[in-house]
Amino acid sequence: MLCTLCNKMKSTITVQQALKRILDFSIAAVLLVAFTPVLLLIALAVRFESEGPVIFRQQRMGKDGRVFTLIKLRSMKNSRIQEDIFHEPEDMTKVGRFIRRWRIDEIPQFINVLKGDMSIVGPRPTLPYQTERYDQEQKRRLSVKPGITGWSQIHADPLMGWPDRISLDLWYIDRWSLWLDVKTMLLTPVALLRIRNINAEEASPPDEISRISSEDEDAQG
Protein backbone atom coordinates (compact mmCIF):
# COMPACT_ATOMS: atom_id res chain seq x y z
CA MET A 1 0.00 0.00 0.00
CA LEU A 2 2.77 2.38 0.98
CA CYS A 3 4.77 1.56 -2.15
CA THR A 4 1.69 2.17 -4.31
CA LEU A 5 1.19 5.58 -2.72
CA CYS A 6 4.86 6.47 -3.25
CA ASN A 7 4.66 5.44 -6.90
CA LYS A 8 1.57 7.59 -7.41
CA MET A 9 3.33 10.58 -5.82
CA LYS A 10 6.38 10.07 -8.03
CA SER A 11 4.14 9.79 -11.08
CA THR A 12 2.36 13.02 -10.16
CA ILE A 13 5.66 14.85 -9.70
CA THR A 14 6.97 13.53 -13.03
CA VAL A 15 3.84 14.76 -14.82
CA GLN A 16 4.16 18.18 -13.19
CA GLN A 17 7.82 18.39 -14.19
CA ALA A 18 6.91 17.56 -17.78
CA LEU A 19 4.21 20.22 -17.73
CA LYS A 20 6.70 22.68 -16.26
CA ARG A 21 9.04 22.12 -19.21
CA ILE A 22 6.19 22.58 -21.68
CA LEU A 23 5.10 25.75 -19.87
CA ASP A 24 8.69 27.06 -19.80
CA PHE A 25 9.21 26.46 -23.50
CA SER A 26 5.86 27.94 -24.51
CA ILE A 27 6.20 31.10 -22.42
CA ALA A 28 9.82 31.65 -23.44
CA ALA A 29 9.01 31.29 -27.14
CA VAL A 30 6.01 33.64 -26.99
CA LEU A 31 7.81 36.31 -24.94
CA LEU A 32 10.91 36.24 -27.12
CA VAL A 33 8.77 36.94 -30.17
CA ALA A 34 6.77 39.61 -28.32
CA PHE A 35 9.90 41.37 -27.00
CA THR A 36 11.86 41.24 -30.26
CA PRO A 37 11.10 44.90 -31.21
CA VAL A 38 12.08 46.05 -27.71
CA LEU A 39 15.28 44.00 -27.81
CA LEU A 40 16.26 45.49 -31.16
CA LEU A 41 15.74 49.05 -29.89
CA ILE A 42 17.63 48.37 -26.66
CA ALA A 43 20.44 46.66 -28.57
CA LEU A 44 20.83 49.75 -30.77
CA ALA A 45 20.84 51.98 -27.69
CA VAL A 46 23.47 49.84 -25.96
CA ARG A 47 25.67 49.82 -29.04
CA PHE A 48 25.22 53.56 -29.63
CA GLU A 49 26.15 54.57 -26.08
CA SER A 50 29.29 52.44 -25.75
CA GLU A 51 31.50 50.24 -27.88
CA GLY A 52 31.51 46.50 -27.45
CA PRO A 53 29.19 43.53 -27.92
CA VAL A 54 25.52 44.01 -27.14
CA ILE A 55 25.22 40.54 -25.59
CA PHE A 56 27.14 39.66 -22.44
CA ARG A 57 27.97 36.02 -21.77
CA GLN A 58 29.03 34.54 -18.44
CA GLN A 59 29.54 31.08 -17.01
CA ARG A 60 26.94 30.22 -14.37
CA MET A 61 26.14 27.16 -12.33
CA GLY A 62 23.07 25.18 -13.41
CA LYS A 63 21.17 22.12 -12.22
CA ASP A 64 23.32 19.47 -10.52
CA GLY A 65 26.37 21.73 -10.77
CA ARG A 66 26.47 21.79 -14.57
CA VAL A 67 28.07 24.98 -15.88
CA PHE A 68 26.30 26.77 -18.71
CA THR A 69 26.64 30.09 -20.54
CA LEU A 70 24.13 32.67 -19.35
CA ILE A 71 23.33 35.50 -21.75
CA LYS A 72 22.05 38.97 -21.04
CA LEU A 73 22.22 42.46 -22.52
CA ARG A 74 25.39 44.33 -21.64
CA SER A 75 24.75 47.01 -19.02
CA MET A 76 28.33 48.04 -18.24
CA LYS A 77 30.62 50.20 -20.35
CA ASN A 78 32.44 47.10 -21.53
CA SER A 79 32.26 43.34 -21.07
CA ARG A 80 35.44 43.18 -19.00
CA ILE A 81 33.92 45.43 -16.34
CA GLN A 82 30.67 43.44 -16.37
CA GLU A 83 32.65 40.24 -15.82
CA ASP A 84 33.96 41.66 -12.54
CA ILE A 85 32.04 41.09 -9.32
CA PHE A 86 32.69 44.57 -7.93
CA HIS A 87 31.25 47.52 -9.83
CA GLU A 88 31.53 51.25 -9.36
CA PRO A 89 28.57 53.55 -10.14
CA GLU A 90 30.40 55.04 -13.11
CA ASP A 91 30.92 51.59 -14.65
CA MET A 92 27.27 51.34 -15.67
CA THR A 93 25.93 53.04 -18.78
CA LYS A 94 22.76 55.14 -18.71
CA VAL A 95 21.00 52.55 -20.84
CA GLY A 96 22.40 49.82 -18.61
CA ARG A 97 21.00 51.44 -15.49
CA PHE A 98 17.54 51.52 -17.06
CA ILE A 99 17.51 47.96 -18.40
CA ARG A 100 18.81 46.52 -15.12
CA ARG A 101 16.26 48.46 -13.11
CA TRP A 102 13.43 46.86 -15.11
CA ARG A 103 15.23 43.52 -15.71
CA ILE A 104 15.17 44.10 -19.46
CA ASP A 105 18.79 42.94 -19.61
CA GLU A 106 17.57 39.45 -18.65
CA ILE A 107 15.14 39.01 -21.56
CA PRO A 108 17.77 37.13 -23.66
CA GLN A 109 17.77 34.47 -20.94
CA PHE A 110 14.54 33.15 -22.48
CA ILE A 111 16.97 31.63 -25.00
CA ASN A 112 18.59 29.80 -22.07
CA VAL A 113 15.12 28.54 -21.17
CA LEU A 114 14.50 27.28 -24.71
CA LYS A 115 17.83 25.45 -24.62
CA GLY A 116 16.89 23.79 -21.34
CA ASP A 117 19.63 25.42 -19.24
CA MET A 118 17.14 27.45 -17.23
CA SER A 119 13.50 27.56 -16.23
CA ILE A 120 11.16 30.54 -16.02
CA VAL A 121 10.96 30.05 -12.25
CA GLY A 122 13.79 28.85 -10.03
CA PRO A 123 16.75 30.08 -7.96
CA ARG A 124 18.85 32.62 -9.81
CA PRO A 125 21.97 31.03 -11.41
CA THR A 126 25.08 31.86 -9.44
CA LEU A 127 28.75 32.04 -10.35
CA PRO A 128 30.75 28.82 -9.89
CA TYR A 129 32.94 30.30 -7.15
CA GLN A 130 29.84 31.23 -5.14
CA THR A 131 28.62 27.64 -4.96
CA GLU A 132 31.99 26.57 -3.57
CA ARG A 133 31.01 28.45 -0.40
CA TYR A 134 27.75 26.54 0.04
CA ASP A 135 27.38 24.16 2.96
CA GLN A 136 25.68 20.78 2.42
CA GLU A 137 22.21 22.16 3.01
CA GLN A 138 22.72 25.13 0.67
CA LYS A 139 23.96 22.82 -2.10
CA ARG A 140 20.38 21.62 -2.46
CA ARG A 141 19.84 24.91 -4.28
CA LEU A 142 21.50 23.23 -7.27
CA SER A 143 18.97 20.38 -7.36
CA VAL A 144 16.67 22.30 -9.72
CA LYS A 145 17.17 24.39 -12.83
CA PRO A 146 17.94 28.05 -12.16
CA GLY A 147 15.26 30.54 -13.16
CA ILE A 148 14.73 33.99 -14.61
CA THR A 149 12.50 34.82 -11.67
CA GLY A 150 12.10 33.01 -8.38
CA TRP A 151 10.62 32.87 -4.91
CA SER A 152 13.56 34.68 -3.33
CA GLN A 153 13.52 37.37 -6.06
CA ILE A 154 9.93 38.34 -5.31
CA HIS A 155 10.19 38.12 -1.52
CA ALA A 156 13.74 39.14 -0.61
CA ASP A 157 14.70 42.65 0.35
CA PRO A 158 17.39 44.04 -2.03
CA LEU A 159 19.86 44.22 0.85
CA MET A 160 19.10 40.76 2.26
CA GLY A 161 22.15 38.58 2.84
CA TRP A 162 22.78 35.51 0.71
CA PRO A 163 22.16 32.90 3.44
CA ASP A 164 18.63 34.31 3.81
CA ARG A 165 18.12 34.37 0.03
CA ILE A 166 19.22 30.76 -0.22
CA SER A 167 16.81 29.82 2.58
CA LEU A 168 13.96 31.26 0.50
CA ASP A 169 15.15 29.25 -2.51
CA LEU A 170 15.21 26.06 -0.42
CA TRP A 171 11.69 26.82 0.82
CA TYR A 172 10.60 26.97 -2.82
CA ILE A 173 12.37 23.70 -3.70
CA ASP A 174 10.82 21.84 -0.76
CA ARG A 175 7.29 23.04 -1.60
CA TRP A 176 7.53 23.14 -5.37
CA SER A 177 4.42 22.68 -7.46
CA LEU A 178 3.26 23.91 -10.83
CA TRP A 179 0.85 26.25 -9.07
CA LEU A 180 3.71 27.75 -7.04
CA ASP A 181 5.51 28.53 -10.31
CA VAL A 182 2.41 30.20 -11.73
CA LYS A 183 1.96 32.18 -8.51
CA THR A 184 5.60 33.33 -8.67
CA MET A 185 5.19 34.47 -12.28
CA LEU A 186 2.06 36.44 -11.39
CA LEU A 187 3.79 38.14 -8.45
CA THR A 188 6.93 39.06 -10.41
CA PRO A 189 5.58 42.30 -12.01
CA VAL A 190 4.41 43.44 -8.56
CA ALA A 191 7.88 42.73 -7.15
CA LEU A 192 9.50 44.76 -9.94
CA LEU A 193 7.37 47.76 -9.00
CA ARG A 194 8.07 47.26 -5.30
CA ILE A 195 11.85 47.04 -5.58
CA ARG A 196 12.59 50.56 -6.74
CA ASN A 197 16.17 51.14 -5.68
CA ILE A 198 18.19 48.27 -7.15
CA ASN A 199 21.03 49.84 -9.12
CA ALA A 200 24.81 50.17 -9.06
CA GLU A 201 24.77 52.97 -6.47
CA GLU A 202 22.66 51.22 -3.87
CA ALA A 203 22.56 47.44 -4.04
CA SER A 204 23.52 44.51 -6.20
CA PRO A 205 20.86 42.86 -8.39
CA PRO A 206 19.46 39.69 -6.81
CA ASP A 207 21.38 37.41 -9.20
CA GLU A 208 24.82 38.71 -8.24
CA ILE A 209 26.94 39.00 -5.10
CA SER A 210 28.67 42.37 -4.90
CA ARG A 211 30.26 41.73 -1.53
CA ILE A 212 30.34 38.77 0.85
CA SER A 213 30.64 39.82 4.44
CA SER A 214 32.55 37.88 7.07
CA GLU A 215 29.20 36.97 8.63
CA ASP A 216 28.01 35.48 5.34
CA GLU A 217 31.24 33.51 4.96
CA ASP A 218 30.91 32.15 8.48
CA ALA A 219 27.30 31.19 7.83
CA GLN A 220 28.26 29.35 4.65
CA GLY A 221 31.13 27.45 6.25
N, C-alpha and C positions, 0 to 999 in steps of 0.2 A: 504493500500500500504506500509506504513511504517512498520507495523507489519510483513508483508510478507518479506520485505527486512531484518529485524532483524532476522527472523527465518532462512533465507537462510545463513546469516552470522554465526549464531550459529551452523548451520548444517555443514558449511565449517570448522569451528574451531574444532568441534567434530571429523570430519573425519581426520583432520590434527593431532589431539591429538592421535587418534587411530593409525595412521601411524607412529607417533613418537614412540609409545610403541613398535610397530612391529620392527621398525628400531633399537631401543635401544636393544631389546632382540636379534635380529639377529647379530648385530655387537658385542655385549658382548659375545655371545656364540662362534662366530668365533674367536675372539681375544683371549679368554681364551684358546681355543684349540691350537691356533698358538703359544701362549706364554708359554705353559706348560713346554717345555724343559728349557726355560730361567728361569722360576719360580723355577724349581727344582734345577738348578745350583745356583741361588741366595740364595735359602733357605739353601742349604748346606754351602754356604759361610758365611751366617749370623750365622748359628749354630756353625760353626767351629771357627769363630772369637770371639764369646762371648756366654756365657751360657744364657739360657732362651728360651722362645717360639719364634718361627720364625714369627708367626702372632701376630700382635698387634691389640687389639680391644678397641674401645672407643665409648662412647655414644655421638651422634651428633643429631642436630635438623633437622628434615625432613619437608616435605610438611605439611602445616597447623599446625606446631608446634608439630608434632608427633616425638617422640624420637626413634631412631633406632641405631643399633650397626654397626658402620663403621669398616671395616677391612682393614689393610694394612700390608706390611712387616715391621718388626721391624728394625729401623735404629739407635736406641740408645743402649747403653750398656746393659740396662735392661728395662723392661716394666714400672717399677715405674718411672724412669727418663723420659721416653717418655710420660707418663701420665701428667707430669708437663707442665705448660705453658712456664716457663722460662728455657732455656737450655744454658749450657756453651759449648764452642767449644770442650772441651775434653769429653763431654757426648756422642758425636756421634762416632760410629765406622767408620773405613775406608770404609767398605762395605756400611754402612749406608749413608755416604757422597756421594758416587757414585750413589746409587739407588735413593736418594732424588734429586740429581742434574738432573737426567734424568727422574724423576717421575716413575721409575720402582716400587717403593714401593707402588704405587697406583693401580697397575695392579689387585690385588685381589678385588678391588672395583667393577670390572665387575660382581662379584658375587652379590654385592649389587644391581646392575642394573637388573640382572636376577630375583632377589627376588622382585623387584618393589620398593625398598627403594630409589633408585637413578635413574638418567637418565644419558646418555652419556654427554649431554650438559645441563648446568644449573648453578646457583650460587653454590659455594663450600659450603658444609655442615659445619655449625659452631657449637661451643660448646653451650650447653644450657645457660650458664651464660652470653655468649656474646649477645644472643638475648634479654636478659632482659634489655640491655642498648639501644635497638632500640627505636626510636620514632615511632609514628603512621605511618608515611610515609615509614620508613625503614622496618617495619614489613611486608610490601608487598613482601619483599624478600622471605618470607616463603610461598607465594601463589603458588609456583611451586616446583617440585621435585629438590633437589640439584643435581649437576652434577660432573662428573669426570673432565671435562674441562668446560670452560665458557667464556662469553664475557669479563668479567673483567680480567680473567686469561691471555687472549691473548693480552689485550690492556693496562693493568695496569703496571706501573713501579713497580719493586720489593719493593721500599721504599714508595709507595703511601699509604696514610692514609686510614683507613677503611671507613670513610664517603664517600670518593671519589670512593672506590671500590664498595660500596653498590650502589652508584649512577649509576655506569656502569651496575650493575646487574639489577637495576630497568629499565634502558634504554632497556635492552634485554627483560625483561618481557613485557614491554609496546609495543614492536615492534615484538614480537615473531612470527616466522613462521617456517615451516619445512625447507625452504631454508636457513634461518638464522642459524639454527642448523647445516646444512651441511656446510655452509660457515665457521662456528666456528671450526668444525672438521678439515676442510682443512687447516685452518690457525694455528692450534695447533702445528704441527711439526715446523713451522717457528718460532713460539713464543718460543718454547723450545730452539732453536738454538740462538735466540736473547737474552734471559735472561740467561746470562752466570754466574752470580755471586750470585745465590741464594744458600746459605749454612749456616751452624750454625755460622760462623764467621762474616757474613756480613748482612744478612737479613733473616726474617722468611719466610717460604714458603707461598704462597698465601692463603692456606687454614687454616692458624693458625695466632693467634694474639700473638706476643711475648711480646709486651708492648703496653699499651693504654695510650697515653699522656693525659694531662689535657685538651688540646684543643679538642681531640677526644671525651672525656667524655662530655665536654660542648656541642659539636655539636650533640651528641646523646641524650642529655637531662639528 
